[in-house]
Amino acid sequence: MIVLELLQDGIFKVLNEGENLDREITVPYCCDLLSIAMGKMPSGAAWVTVMGNVNTLAVAALADAACVILADGISLDEQALNKAKEQGITVLSSDLPIFDAALIIHQKLHA
Amino acid sequence: MNDKITMHYQVPADDFTRAGEASSSVKSKLKMMGVKPEIIRKVAIAMYEGEINMVIHASGGTIDVTVSQEEITIVLKDQGPGIEDIDQAMRAGFSTAPDNIRALGFGAGMGLPNMKKYTDELIIDSEIGKGTTVTMKVKLPTD
């Protein structure tokens, strides 16, 4: 499943389109501690988190996430949005809590 | 690629907006050189952890990256306070990061363990009051 397919039923909204809408998602991954995410997040993950700062975006880019998904209605601050645009990082958001958002991705991956 | 390619970066103090710029730059340069994505990922993660450590603990520093045919070497040098107990610092979960840093999502005590995990060699040379030099090597596959 590619990132774009997450957008079909309106659960996830686009905060920054970036360059990864056609990227294959390997797995949903949940974590808010950046160093743990960096150590454990698999390449190509749809990273579900409530941390919407510039560092999240740096970690997503460097650890090669497919996209960042901000859960619980969290948005990017202006600085982070600029960074996402600059680096072409695909960022989505959802009002769902982290677990529910990740569960939907999991179900879509295994549908 | 017969010659060594070198890159030099200055890491500014206390600037979390710019932390990661050096790692991003190395990432895109390695990509242009045709280095395999899984190797780039290892280098990028290990280097970013080092870069963040310099910003948090050491008022910045310098990073030198050398790419040879056999390996990628990353040398992070700072004039910070030094690491009191390296064994303790290497332990997963141990952190001396202050609260304002933890609020950003850092301070999980995984920085040095991640640097070890993603590199083939990690040497930490630290002197209290003088600074720390971290040398990391990632081997390039021979094919």
gemmi code that builds the backbone of each chain (N, CA, C; Angstrom):
import gemmi

chains = {
    "A": [
        ("MET", (0.834, -1.198, 0.000), (0.000, 0.000, 0.000), (0.874, 1.255, 0.000)),
        ("ILE", (0.544, 2.193, -0.864), (1.304, 3.437, -0.888), (0.641, 4.494, 0.001)),
        ("VAL", (1.383, 5.533, 0.343), (0.894, 6.569, 1.264), (-0.421, 7.187, 0.771)),
        ("LEU", (-0.494, 7.435, -0.525), (-1.680, 8.053, -1.118), (-2.972, 7.310, -0.775)),
        ("GLU", (-2.892, 5.984, -0.666), (-4.081, 5.174, -0.382), (-4.659, 5.440, 1.005)),
        ("LEU", (-3.861, 6.060, 1.885), (-4.365, 6.396, 3.224), (-5.372, 7.541, 3.161)),
        ("LEU", (-5.355, 8.278, 2.052), (-6.166, 9.497, 1.980), (-7.590, 9.249, 1.469)),
        ("GLN", (-7.874, 8.018, 1.074), (-9.131, 7.740, 0.391), (-10.396, 8.003, 1.206)),
        ("ASP", (-10.389, 7.676, 2.503), (-11.652, 7.803, 3.238), (-11.712, 8.973, 4.219)),
        ("GLY", (-10.842, 9.934, 4.052), (-10.939, 11.170, 4.830), (-10.500, 11.076, 6.288)),
        ("ILE", (-9.954, 9.938, 6.696), (-9.489, 9.805, 8.080), (-8.170, 10.568, 8.273)),
        ("PHE", (-7.367, 10.526, 7.229), (-6.083, 11.236, 7.284), (-6.113, 12.428, 6.328)),
        ("LYS", (-5.608, 13.559, 6.830), (-5.547, 14.762, 5.990), (-4.081, 15.075, 5.668)),
        ("VAL", (-3.867, 15.785, 4.600), (-2.496, 16.134, 4.214), (-2.085, 17.457, 4.859)),
        ("LEU", (-0.983, 17.438, 5.617), (-0.428, 18.688, 6.140), (0.673, 19.190, 5.212)),
        ("ASN", (1.450, 18.249, 4.706), (2.425, 18.578, 3.669), (2.552, 17.390, 2.727)),
        ("GLU", (2.342, 17.671, 1.453), (2.335, 16.598, 0.468), (3.694, 15.902, 0.350)),
        ("GLY", (4.751, 16.680, 0.294), (6.099, 16.118, 0.213), (6.316, 15.276, -1.028)),
        ("GLU", (7.306, 14.420, -0.981), (7.670, 13.646, -2.177), (7.325, 12.170, -2.056)),
        ("ASN", (6.577, 11.809, -0.990), (6.422, 10.380, -0.719), (5.010, 9.812, -0.876)),
        ("LEU", (4.119, 10.532, -1.548), (2.743, 10.015, -1.663), (2.689, 8.677, -2.391)),
        ("ASP", (3.682, 8.427, -3.241), (3.686, 7.154, -3.976), (4.609, 6.119, -3.337)),
        ("ARG", (5.063, 6.416, -2.121), (5.985, 5.501, -1.444), (5.216, 4.354, -0.780)),
        ("GLU", (5.770, 3.165, -0.865), (5.189, 1.976, -0.266), (5.362, 2.032, 1.260)),
        ("ILE", (4.299, 1.770, 2.020), (4.386, 1.720, 3.480), (4.731, 0.292, 3.888)),
        ("THR", (5.745, 0.141, 4.730), (6.126, -1.204, 5.171), (5.324, -1.615, 6.408)),
        ("VAL", (5.096, -0.660, 7.328), (4.498, -0.979, 8.624), (4.107, 0.329, 9.331)),
        ("PRO", (3.039, 0.315, 10.163), (2.830, 1.492, 11.007), (3.793, 1.418, 12.200)),
        ("TYR", (4.269, 2.543, 12.656), (5.192, 2.542, 13.789), (4.800, 3.680, 14.727)),
        ("CYS", (4.671, 3.387, 16.031), (4.255, 4.396, 17.002), (5.356, 4.662, 18.015)),
        ("CYS", (5.742, 5.908, 18.177), (6.697, 6.282, 19.227), (6.833, 7.791, 19.253)),
        ("ASP", (6.955, 8.352, 20.465), (7.124, 9.797, 20.574), (8.526, 10.186, 21.029)),
        ("LEU", (9.317, 9.212, 21.415), (10.687, 9.535, 21.821), (11.589, 9.369, 20.603)),
        ("LEU", (12.224, 10.474, 20.235), (12.903, 10.513, 18.943), (14.048, 9.515, 18.822)),
        ("SER", (14.827, 9.373, 19.893), (15.961, 8.459, 19.811), (15.529, 6.998, 19.751)),
        ("ILE", (14.422, 6.702, 20.381), (13.906, 5.332, 20.299), (13.376, 5.095, 18.886)),
        ("ALA", (12.654, 6.064, 18.370), (12.161, 5.951, 16.991), (13.331, 5.763, 16.025)),
        ("MET", (14.378, 6.516, 16.247), (15.520, 6.429, 15.347), (16.195, 5.060, 15.424)),
        ("GLY", (16.218, 4.501, 16.609), (16.859, 3.206, 16.781), (16.004, 2.039, 16.307)),
        ("LYS", (14.692, 2.199, 16.380), (13.818, 1.044, 16.164), (12.922, 1.129, 14.925)),
        ("MET", (12.650, 2.323, 14.451), (11.682, 2.462, 13.352), (12.205, 1.827, 12.063)),
        ("PRO", (11.425, 0.903, 11.487), (11.878, 0.299, 10.233), (11.814, 1.305, 9.074)),
        ("SER", (12.649, 1.105, 8.097), (12.635, 1.935, 6.898), (11.270, 1.790, 6.202)),
        ("GLY", (10.731, 2.887, 5.716), (9.445, 2.831, 5.022), (8.238, 2.821, 5.947)),
        ("ALA", (8.447, 3.099, 7.237), (7.338, 3.076, 8.200), (6.427, 4.292, 8.025)),
        ("ALA", (5.135, 4.103, 8.345), (4.226, 5.233, 8.526), (4.310, 5.547, 10.018)),
        ("TRP", (4.996, 6.625, 10.336), (5.332, 6.928, 11.736), (4.222, 7.759, 12.373)),
        ("VAL", (3.523, 7.152, 13.324), (2.417, 7.828, 14.003), (2.919, 8.383, 15.331)),
        ("THR", (2.774, 9.692, 15.501), (3.326, 10.340, 16.692), (2.522, 11.595, 17.040)),
        ("VAL", (2.734, 12.119, 18.245), (2.134, 13.412, 18.587), (3.201, 14.507, 18.691)),
        ("MET", (4.432, 14.160, 18.310), (5.515, 15.139, 18.324), (5.596, 15.827, 16.972)),
        ("GLY", (5.154, 17.075, 16.901), (5.130, 17.742, 15.593), (6.169, 18.846, 15.463)),
        ("ASN", (7.384, 18.595, 15.950), (8.404, 19.655, 15.851), (9.435, 19.363, 14.757)),
        ("VAL", (10.355, 20.274, 14.559), (11.356, 20.128, 13.482), (12.204, 18.879, 13.642)),
        ("ASN", (12.422, 18.477, 14.896), (13.279, 17.318, 15.135), (12.614, 16.022, 14.662)),
        ("THR", (11.278, 15.960, 14.828), (10.529, 14.810, 14.327), (10.788, 14.659, 12.825)),
        ("LEU", (10.765, 15.802, 12.134), (10.935, 15.767, 10.688), (12.346, 15.358, 10.312)),
        ("ALA", (13.322, 15.840, 11.080), (14.711, 15.442, 10.807), (14.852, 13.931, 10.981)),
        ("VAL", (14.267, 13.401, 12.054), (14.347, 11.956, 12.311), (13.639, 11.178, 11.197)),
        ("ALA", (12.463, 11.655, 10.785), (11.719, 10.969, 9.722), (12.545, 10.887, 8.443)),
        ("ALA", (13.200, 11.992, 8.107), (13.996, 12.028, 6.879), (15.221, 11.122, 7.011)),
        ("LEU", (15.907, 11.224, 8.135), (17.166, 10.485, 8.276), (16.927, 8.987, 8.465)),
        ("ALA", (15.845, 8.630, 9.164), (15.577, 7.208, 9.394), (14.730, 6.627, 8.258)),
        ("ASP", (14.449, 7.453, 7.242), (13.802, 6.983, 6.023), (12.366, 6.481, 6.238)),
        ("ALA", (11.583, 7.244, 6.997), (10.158, 6.911, 7.156), (9.437, 7.194, 5.838)),
        ("ALA", (8.347, 6.467, 5.568), (7.559, 6.743, 4.358), (6.794, 8.049, 4.547)),
        ("CYS", (6.240, 8.233, 5.757), (5.536, 9.478, 6.060), (5.422, 9.641, 7.567)),
        ("VAL", (5.118, 10.878, 7.985), (4.831, 11.146, 9.396), (3.324, 11.343, 9.505)),
        ("ILE", (2.714, 10.733, 10.513), (1.290, 10.946, 10.740), (1.112, 11.511, 12.144)),
        ("LEU", (0.617, 12.737, 12.218), (0.396, 13.358, 13.517), (-1.002, 12.993, 13.995)),
        ("ALA", (-1.060, 12.321, 15.137), (-2.335, 11.839, 15.676), (-2.922, 12.844, 16.666)),
        ("ASP", (-4.128, 12.546, 17.144), (-4.787, 13.354, 18.181), (-4.957, 14.819, 17.792)),
        ("GLY", (-5.096, 15.072, 16.492), (-5.336, 16.442, 16.033), (-4.138, 17.368, 16.136)),
        ("ILE", (-2.965, 16.798, 16.393), (-1.749, 17.624, 16.501), (-1.367, 18.143, 15.111)),
        ("SER", (-0.880, 19.373, 15.086), (-0.457, 19.936, 13.813), (1.033, 20.266, 13.843)),
        ("LEU", (1.565, 20.703, 12.714), (2.969, 21.111, 12.676), (3.042, 22.589, 13.039)),
        ("ASP", (4.063, 22.982, 13.812), (4.230, 24.422, 13.996), (4.835, 24.980, 12.702)),
        ("GLU", (4.881, 26.294, 12.585), (5.273, 26.935, 11.327), (6.684, 26.522, 10.895)),
        ("GLN", (7.560, 26.510, 11.875), (8.951, 26.143, 11.621), (9.034, 24.709, 11.066)),
        ("ALA", (8.253, 23.822, 11.674), (8.263, 22.422, 11.254), (7.645, 22.262, 9.861)),
        ("LEU", (6.595, 23.030, 9.593), (5.961, 22.963, 8.271), (6.960, 23.408, 7.193)),
        ("ASN", (7.699, 24.456, 7.497), (8.717, 24.917, 6.549), (9.757, 23.851, 6.291)),
        ("LYS", (10.150, 23.182, 7.352), (11.154, 22.123, 7.232), (10.610, 20.970, 6.377)),
        ("ALA", (9.348, 20.623, 6.600), (8.720, 19.542, 5.834), (8.695, 19.902, 4.348)),
        ("LYS", (8.358, 21.160, 4.052), (8.308, 21.620, 2.658), (9.699, 21.569, 2.037)),
        ("GLU", (10.650, 22.096, 2.794), (12.042, 22.174, 2.333), (12.605, 20.785, 2.018)),
        ("GLN", (12.269, 19.814, 2.874), (12.873, 18.487, 2.731), (11.974, 17.489, 1.999)),
        ("GLY", (10.812, 17.956, 1.569), (9.916, 17.072, 0.822), (9.365, 15.909, 1.637)),
        ("ILE", (9.151, 16.149, 2.950), (8.654, 15.074, 3.814), (7.123, 15.056, 3.787)),
        ("THR", (6.551, 13.889, 3.564), (5.098, 13.758, 3.525), (4.558, 13.682, 4.953)),
        ("VAL", (3.684, 14.643, 5.308), (3.126, 14.674, 6.664), (1.600, 14.679, 6.588)),
        ("LEU", (0.980, 13.710, 7.269), (-0.476, 13.639, 7.331), (-0.910, 13.896, 8.771)),
        ("SER", (-2.206, 14.136, 8.963), (-2.690, 14.267, 10.339), (-4.023, 13.543, 10.477)),
        ("SER", (-4.362, 13.257, 11.730), (-5.637, 12.618, 12.021), (-6.098, 13.047, 13.411)),
        ("ASP", (-7.425, 13.084, 13.593), (-7.941, 13.404, 14.924), (-7.937, 12.180, 15.830)),
        ("LEU", (-7.701, 11.009, 15.250), (-7.702, 9.774, 16.040), (-6.493, 9.713, 16.974)),
        ("PRO", (-6.641, 8.993, 18.100), (-5.476, 8.754, 18.959), (-4.445, 7.882, 18.220)),
        ("ILE", (-3.235, 7.854, 18.731), (-2.138, 7.135, 18.082), (-2.504, 5.676, 17.753)),
        ("PHE", (-3.029, 4.962, 18.761), (-3.311, 3.536, 18.552), (-4.327, 3.321, 17.430)),
        ("ASP", (-5.413, 4.103, 17.471), (-6.471, 3.927, 16.473), (-5.971, 4.260, 15.067)),
        ("ALA", (-5.158, 5.310, 14.982), (-4.613, 5.696, 13.673), (-3.727, 4.569, 13.135)),
        ("ALA", (-2.873, 4.035, 13.999), (-1.962, 2.971, 13.578), (-2.728, 1.697, 13.231)),
        ("LEU", (-3.797, 1.442, 13.987), (-4.605, 0.244, 13.732), (-5.229, 0.312, 12.334)),
        ("ILE", (-5.714, 1.487, 11.971), (-6.315, 1.648, 10.639), (-5.270, 1.384, 9.545)),
        ("ILE", (-4.078, 1.895, 9.760), (-3.010, 1.658, 8.770), (-2.705, 0.160, 8.689)),
        ("HIS", (-2.641, -0.465, 9.838), (-2.381, -1.908, 9.901), (-3.467, -2.678, 9.132)),
        ("GLN", (-4.726, -2.297, 9.387), (-5.848, -2.993, 8.723), (-5.814, -2.783, 7.213)),
        ("LYS", (-5.482, -1.573, 6.800), (-5.401, -1.290, 5.362), (-4.248, -2.088, 4.729)),
        ("LEU", (-3.164, -2.201, 5.478), (-2.001, -2.943, 4.963), (-2.324, -4.425, 4.789)),
        ("HIS", (-3.203, -4.936, 5.653), (-3.489, -6.367, 5.638), (-4.885, -6.695, 5.103)),
        ("ALA", (-5.487, -5.716, 4.453), (-6.839, -5.930, 3.915), (-6.798, -6.913, 2.739)),
    ],
    "B": [
        ("MET", (35.601, 4.989, -7.475), (35.946, 6.034, -6.491), (37.290, 5.679, -5.830)),
        ("ASN", (38.391, 6.169, -6.418), (39.704, 5.832, -5.870), (40.126, 6.789, -4.772)),
        ("ASP", (39.796, 8.062, -4.947), (40.213, 9.052, -3.961), (39.239, 9.093, -2.798)),
        ("LYS", (39.747, 9.618, -1.703), (38.864, 9.811, -0.555), (38.098, 11.109, -0.740)),
        ("ILE", (36.859, 11.102, -0.341), (36.064, 12.329, -0.397), (35.858, 12.798, 1.037)),
        ("THR", (36.109, 14.070, 1.283), (35.948, 14.571, 2.653), (34.889, 15.677, 2.705)),
        ("MET", (34.203, 15.729, 3.826), (33.205, 16.780, 4.049), (33.424, 17.329, 5.457)),
        ("HIS", (33.274, 18.632, 5.598), (33.482, 19.250, 6.900), (32.266, 20.087, 7.287)),
        ("TYR", (31.841, 19.949, 8.525), (30.675, 20.693, 8.991), (30.941, 21.329, 10.352)),
        ("GLN", (30.331, 22.488, 10.531), (30.374, 23.178, 11.819), (28.983, 23.005, 12.430)),
        ("VAL", (28.909, 22.490, 13.634), (27.601, 22.331, 14.281), (27.393, 23.482, 15.267)),
        ("PRO", (26.371, 24.333, 15.039), (26.161, 25.480, 15.923), (25.626, 25.063, 17.294)),
        ("ALA", (25.904, 25.893, 18.293), (25.446, 25.598, 19.656), (23.965, 25.909, 19.816)),
        ("ASP", (23.288, 25.116, 20.649), (21.912, 25.403, 21.086), (20.921, 25.716, 19.976)),
        ("ASP", (21.125, 25.201, 18.785), (20.193, 25.511, 17.709), (19.559, 24.232, 17.175)),
        ("PHE", (18.382, 23.925, 17.734), (17.724, 22.673, 17.356), (17.057, 22.741, 15.989)),
        ("THR", (16.879, 23.962, 15.499), (16.305, 24.096, 14.156), (17.318, 23.638, 13.120)),
        ("ARG", (18.578, 23.919, 13.402), (19.597, 23.573, 12.417), (20.245, 22.225, 12.682)),
        ("ALA", (20.014, 21.671, 13.867), (20.572, 20.346, 14.161), (19.993, 19.368, 13.159)),
        ("GLY", (20.844, 18.619, 12.531), (20.371, 17.684, 11.516), (20.741, 18.132, 10.111)),
        ("GLU", (21.139, 19.403, 9.985), (21.511, 19.902, 8.646), (22.728, 19.187, 8.094)),
        ("ALA", (23.725, 18.980, 8.962), (24.945, 18.300, 8.510), (24.609, 16.870, 8.083)),
        ("SER", (23.803, 16.180, 8.902), (23.432, 14.795, 8.586), (22.634, 14.727, 7.282)),
        ("SER", (21.721, 15.686, 7.092), (20.929, 15.721, 5.856), (21.819, 15.937, 4.648)),
        ("SER", (22.792, 16.834, 4.810), (23.702, 17.123, 3.707), (24.523, 15.888, 3.345)),
        ("VAL", (25.019, 15.182, 4.371), (25.796, 13.962, 4.121), (24.909, 12.919, 3.448)),
        ("LYS", (23.673, 12.829, 3.927), (22.731, 11.871, 3.349), (22.565, 12.118, 1.844)),
        ("SER", (22.326, 13.376, 1.459), (22.107, 13.616, 0.030), (23.387, 13.447, -0.785)),
        ("LYS", (24.536, 13.772, -0.192), (25.790, 13.578, -0.932), (26.081, 12.086, -1.149)),
        ("LEU", (25.837, 11.285, -0.121), (26.079, 9.841, -0.255), (25.144, 9.241, -1.309)),
        ("LYS", (23.929, 9.782, -1.344), (22.949, 9.324, -2.328), (23.461, 9.610, -3.742)),
        ("MET", (24.004, 10.815, -3.921), (24.547, 11.190, -5.230), (25.733, 10.307, -5.616)),
        ("MET", (26.479, 9.859, -4.592), (27.648, 9.006, -4.863), (27.239, 7.572, -5.168)),
        ("GLY", (25.952, 7.287, -4.996), (25.465, 5.953, -5.309), (25.638, 4.948, -4.174)),
        ("VAL", (25.835, 5.455, -2.946), (25.952, 4.556, -1.787), (24.582, 3.899, -1.534)),
        ("LYS", (24.593, 2.629, -1.140), (23.344, 1.878, -0.922), (22.478, 2.521, 0.167)),
        ("PRO", (21.140, 2.544, -0.045), (20.228, 3.189, 0.915), (20.390, 2.696, 2.359)),
        ("GLU", (20.613, 1.381, 2.557), (20.717, 0.896, 3.946), (21.992, 1.405, 4.627)),
        ("ILE", (23.042, 1.632, 3.847), (24.274, 2.199, 4.404), (24.054, 3.679, 4.733)),
        ("ILE", (23.384, 4.379, 3.812), (23.110, 5.805, 4.032), (22.298, 5.989, 5.305)),
        ("ARG", (21.308, 5.112, 5.495), (20.433, 5.196, 6.667), (21.253, 5.043, 7.951)),
        ("LYS", (22.188, 4.071, 7.958), (23.021, 3.857, 9.142), (23.858, 5.092, 9.446)),
        ("VAL", (24.501, 5.622, 8.412), (25.354, 6.802, 8.586), (24.520, 7.992, 9.060)),
        ("ALA", (23.358, 8.197, 8.429), (22.524, 9.360, 8.750), (22.043, 9.312, 10.202)),
        ("ILE", (21.606, 8.129, 10.657), (21.102, 8.007, 12.031), (22.230, 8.211, 13.042)),
        ("ALA", (23.353, 7.515, 12.829), (24.474, 7.616, 13.772), (24.987, 9.052, 13.842)),
        ("MET", (25.068, 9.690, 12.682), (25.601, 11.054, 12.647), (24.636, 12.049, 13.286)),
        ("TYR", (23.346, 11.876, 13.056), (22.356, 12.781, 13.647), (22.377, 12.681, 15.170)),
        ("GLU", (22.492, 11.461, 15.690), (22.583, 11.290, 17.145), (23.796, 12.051, 17.690)),
        ("GLY", (24.903, 11.938, 16.978), (26.119, 12.636, 17.392), (25.951, 14.140, 17.324)),
        ("GLU", (25.299, 14.572, 16.258), (25.065, 16.001, 16.054), (24.198, 16.568, 17.177)),
        ("ILE", (23.130, 15.837, 17.507), (22.224, 16.257, 18.571), (22.966, 16.298, 19.911)),
        ("ASN", (23.786, 15.288, 20.159), (24.568, 15.272, 21.400), (25.423, 16.523, 21.538)),
        ("MET", (26.031, 16.922, 20.427), (26.875, 18.124, 20.445), (26.070, 19.368, 20.762)),
        ("VAL", (24.860, 19.438, 20.215), (24.018, 20.616, 20.453), (23.547, 20.634, 21.908)),
        ("ILE", (23.132, 19.451, 22.406), (22.591, 19.383, 23.770), (23.682, 19.604, 24.818)),
        ("HIS", (24.791, 18.889, 24.661), (25.753, 18.816, 25.763), (27.014, 19.661, 25.590)),
        ("ALA", (27.349, 20.031, 24.355), (28.713, 20.527, 24.159), (28.845, 21.859, 23.437)),
        ("SER", (27.787, 22.652, 23.347), (27.846, 23.934, 22.621), (28.364, 23.774, 21.199)),
        ("GLY", (27.938, 22.739, 20.551), (28.322, 22.544, 19.155), (29.711, 21.947, 18.989)),
        ("GLY", (30.190, 21.936, 17.753), (31.494, 21.356, 17.468), (31.681, 21.198, 15.972)),
        ("THR", (32.555, 20.273, 15.596), (32.779, 20.055, 14.160), (32.566, 18.582, 13.812)),
        ("ILE", (32.213, 18.344, 12.563), (32.074, 16.967, 12.077), (32.857, 16.834, 10.775)),
        ("ASP", (33.696, 15.816, 10.704), (34.404, 15.522, 9.463), (34.008, 14.136, 8.987)),
        ("VAL", (33.599, 14.065, 7.754), (33.188, 12.789, 7.170), (34.147, 12.451, 6.029)),
        ("THR", (34.669, 11.247, 6.048), (35.551, 10.804, 4.972), (34.960, 9.548, 4.333)),
        ("VAL", (34.863, 9.575, 3.031), (34.354, 8.403, 2.316), (35.497, 7.808, 1.505)),
        ("SER", (35.866, 6.584, 1.817), (36.877, 5.889, 1.024), (36.197, 4.718, 0.334)),
        ("GLN", (36.976, 3.918, -0.342), (36.376, 2.776, -1.031), (35.862, 1.736, -0.044)),
        ("GLU", (36.525, 1.658, 1.133), (36.195, 0.605, 2.098), (35.167, 1.033, 3.141)),
        ("GLU", (35.192, 2.321, 3.517), (34.346, 2.704, 4.647), (34.029, 4.198, 4.675)),
        ("ILE", (33.049, 4.523, 5.500), (32.715, 5.928, 5.753), (33.092, 6.212, 7.197)),
        ("THR", (33.928, 7.222, 7.389), (34.371, 7.575, 8.738), (33.777, 8.925, 9.125)),
        ("ILE", (33.197, 8.963, 10.318), (32.601, 10.205, 10.820), (33.322, 10.573, 12.108)),
        ("VAL", (33.925, 11.752, 12.159), (34.604, 12.199, 13.375), (33.897, 13.436, 13.913)),
        ("LEU", (33.330, 13.292, 15.123), (32.635, 14.409, 15.766), (33.518, 14.929, 16.885)),
        ("LYS", (33.832, 16.202, 16.831), (34.755, 16.766, 17.811), (34.108, 17.959, 18.505)),
        ("ASP", (34.137, 17.945, 19.832), (33.610, 19.118, 20.541), (34.528, 19.515, 21.683)),
        ("GLN", (34.315, 20.717, 22.178), (35.074, 21.188, 23.333), (34.142, 21.342, 24.527)),
        ("GLY", (33.253, 20.397, 24.661), (32.265, 20.417, 25.735), (32.833, 19.918, 27.048)),
        ("PRO", (31.959, 19.585, 27.987), (32.383, 19.216, 29.339), (33.038, 17.827, 29.442)),
        ("GLY", (32.934, 17.030, 28.391), (33.473, 15.667, 28.458), (32.474, 14.714, 29.096)),
        ("ILE", (32.701, 13.405, 28.903), (31.789, 12.394, 29.453), (32.447, 11.775, 30.683)),
        ("GLU", (31.749, 11.882, 31.796), (32.326, 11.432, 33.067), (32.569, 9.920, 33.091)),
        ("ASP", (31.525, 9.177, 32.725), (31.610, 7.719, 32.794), (31.076, 7.166, 31.474)),
        ("ILE", (31.986, 6.790, 30.583), (31.573, 6.373, 29.231), (30.712, 5.099, 29.270)),
        ("ASP", (31.070, 4.160, 30.142), (30.273, 2.923, 30.239), (28.823, 3.229, 30.605)),
        ("GLN", (28.672, 4.145, 31.547), (27.330, 4.542, 31.985), (26.586, 5.251, 30.836)),
        ("ALA", (27.300, 6.105, 30.124), (26.694, 6.848, 29.015), (26.262, 5.911, 27.881)),
        ("MET", (26.949, 4.785, 27.759), (26.639, 3.815, 26.708), (25.411, 2.973, 27.046)),
        ("ARG", (25.012, 2.999, 28.319), (23.892, 2.161, 28.746), (22.570, 2.713, 28.209)),
        ("ALA", (21.771, 1.838, 27.603), (20.480, 2.264, 27.062), (19.620, 2.821, 28.182)),
        ("GLY", (19.054, 4.000, 27.985), (18.168, 4.591, 28.982), (18.843, 5.592, 29.892)),
        ("PHE", (20.189, 5.591, 29.914), (20.864, 6.576, 30.759), (20.938, 7.901, 30.026)),
        ("SER", (20.503, 8.967, 30.682), (20.523, 10.272, 30.023), (20.779, 11.379, 31.028)),
        ("THR", (21.520, 12.404, 30.608), (21.699, 13.583, 31.451), (21.050, 14.798, 30.791)),
        ("ALA", (20.198, 14.537, 29.779), (19.558, 15.648, 29.066), (18.617, 16.413, 29.995)),
        ("PRO", (18.667, 17.746, 29.952), (17.778, 18.547, 30.795), (16.320, 18.491, 30.319)),
        ("ASP", (15.389, 18.968, 31.169), (13.955, 18.871, 30.881), (13.535, 19.533, 29.571)),
        ("ASN", (14.133, 20.702, 29.268), (13.713, 21.388, 28.036), (14.047, 20.558, 26.793)),
        ("ILE", (15.083, 19.745, 26.899), (15.471, 18.867, 25.789), (14.524, 17.673, 25.714)),
        ("ARG", (14.158, 17.167, 26.892), (13.219, 16.032, 26.936), (11.869, 16.423, 26.343)),
        ("ALA", (11.488, 17.685, 26.572), (10.206, 18.163, 26.039), (10.188, 18.117, 24.511)),
        ("LEU", (11.357, 18.138, 23.898), (11.442, 18.073, 22.430), (11.379, 16.631, 21.923)),
        ("GLY", (11.400, 15.674, 22.844), (11.332, 14.270, 22.433), (12.675, 13.564, 22.503)),
        ("PHE", (13.709, 14.289, 22.971), (15.015, 13.658, 23.151), (15.158, 13.190, 24.594)),
        ("GLY", (16.360, 12.713, 24.931), (16.626, 12.355, 26.317), (16.140, 10.969, 26.700)),
        ("ALA", (15.960, 10.094, 25.699), (15.543, 8.720, 26.008), (16.747, 7.864, 26.417)),
        ("GLY", (17.916, 8.447, 26.337), (19.120, 7.694, 26.699), (19.472, 6.644, 25.654)),
        ("MET", (19.181, 6.942, 24.404), (19.444, 5.993, 23.320), (20.462, 6.521, 22.315)),
        ("GLY", (20.969, 7.729, 22.544), (21.884, 8.354, 21.581), (23.116, 7.505, 21.296)),
        ("LEU", (23.932, 7.293, 22.327), (25.151, 6.496, 22.123), (24.836, 5.038, 21.755)),
        ("PRO", (23.841, 4.395, 22.417), (23.502, 3.026, 21.980), (23.118, 2.962, 20.492)),
        ("ASN", (22.387, 3.960, 20.006), (22.040, 3.975, 18.580), (23.276, 4.145, 17.705)),
        ("MET", (24.195, 4.989, 18.170), (25.419, 5.213, 17.397), (26.214, 3.908, 17.296)),
        ("LYS", (26.202, 3.150, 18.372), (26.900, 1.858, 18.367), (26.168, 0.852, 17.461)),
        ("LYS", (24.849, 0.855, 17.580), (24.031, -0.091, 16.821), (24.212, 0.071, 15.304)),
        ("TYR", (24.293, 1.313, 14.870), (24.290, 1.566, 13.425), (25.677, 1.715, 12.806)),
        ("THR", (26.729, 1.529, 13.594), (28.071, 1.644, 13.024), (28.847, 0.354, 13.256)),
        ("ASP", (29.939, 0.184, 12.509), (30.767, -1.006, 12.686), (31.858, -0.764, 13.715)),
        ("GLU", (32.138, 0.507, 13.958), (33.164, 0.835, 14.941), (32.798, 2.161, 15.589)),
        ("LEU", (32.930, 2.212, 16.919), (32.640, 3.458, 17.642), (33.724, 3.651, 18.690)),
        ("ILE", (34.459, 4.755, 18.557), (35.505, 5.040, 19.547), (35.196, 6.393, 20.184)),
        ("ILE", (35.129, 6.399, 21.523), (34.858, 7.648, 22.234), (36.094, 8.039, 23.024)),
        ("ASP", (36.605, 9.217, 22.733), (37.777, 9.712, 23.425), (37.348, 10.998, 24.132)),
        ("SER", (37.273, 10.944, 25.469), (36.708, 12.088, 26.172), (37.566, 12.481, 27.363)),
        ("GLU", (37.723, 13.779, 27.544), (38.463, 14.258, 28.706), (37.622, 15.325, 29.405)),
        ("ILE", (37.445, 15.144, 30.700), (36.617, 16.085, 31.464), (37.186, 17.506, 31.352)),
        ("GLY", (36.314, 18.435, 31.020), (36.710, 19.833, 30.920), (37.381, 20.200, 29.601)),
        ("LYS", (37.714, 19.185, 28.805), (38.421, 19.468, 27.537), (37.519, 19.228, 26.321)),
        ("GLY", (36.779, 18.125, 26.369), (35.928, 17.829, 25.219), (35.905, 16.361, 24.852)),
        ("THR", (35.160, 16.073, 23.800), (34.966, 14.687, 23.383), (35.169, 14.553, 21.875)),
        ("THR", (35.855, 13.477, 21.494), (35.950, 13.147, 20.074), (35.362, 11.760, 19.875)),
        ("VAL", (34.371, 11.688, 19.010), (33.731, 10.410, 18.718), (34.072, 10.038, 17.275)),
        ("THR", (34.638, 8.842, 17.107), (34.938, 8.373, 15.755), (34.071, 7.150, 15.439)),
        ("MET", (33.348, 7.248, 14.332), (32.471, 6.137, 13.939), (32.837, 5.699, 12.525)),
        ("LYS", (32.791, 4.392, 12.315), (33.058, 3.884, 10.971), (31.925, 2.958, 10.520)),
        ("VAL", (31.517, 3.140, 9.291), (30.545, 2.238, 8.674), (31.222, 1.630, 7.450)),
        ("LYS", (31.334, 0.310, 7.446), (32.008, -0.376, 6.328), (31.133, -0.381, 5.082)),
        ("LEU", (31.770, -0.233, 3.949), (31.045, -0.305, 2.687), (31.195, -1.707, 2.127)),
        ("PRO", (30.111, -2.277, 1.636), (30.204, -3.628, 1.105), (31.136, -3.680, -0.109)),
        ("THR", (31.929, -4.709, -0.214), (32.840, -4.842, -1.359), (32.171, -5.647, -2.454)),
        ("ASP", (31.745, -4.946, -3.497), (31.215, -5.678, -4.658), (31.439, -4.891, -5.935)),
    ],
}
model = gemmi.Model(1)
for chain_id, residues in chains.items():
    chain = gemmi.Chain(chain_id)
    for i, (resn, *xyz) in enumerate(residues, 1):
        res = gemmi.Residue()
        res.name, res.seqid = resn, gemmi.SeqId(i, " ")
        for name, pos in zip(("N", "CA", "C"), xyz):
            atom = gemmi.Atom()
            atom.name, atom.element = name, gemmi.Element(name[0])
            atom.pos, atom.b_iso = gemmi.Position(*pos), 0.0
            res.add_atom(atom)
        chain.add_residue(res)
    model.add_chain(chain)
structure = gemmi.Structure()
structure.add_model(model)
structure.setup_entities()
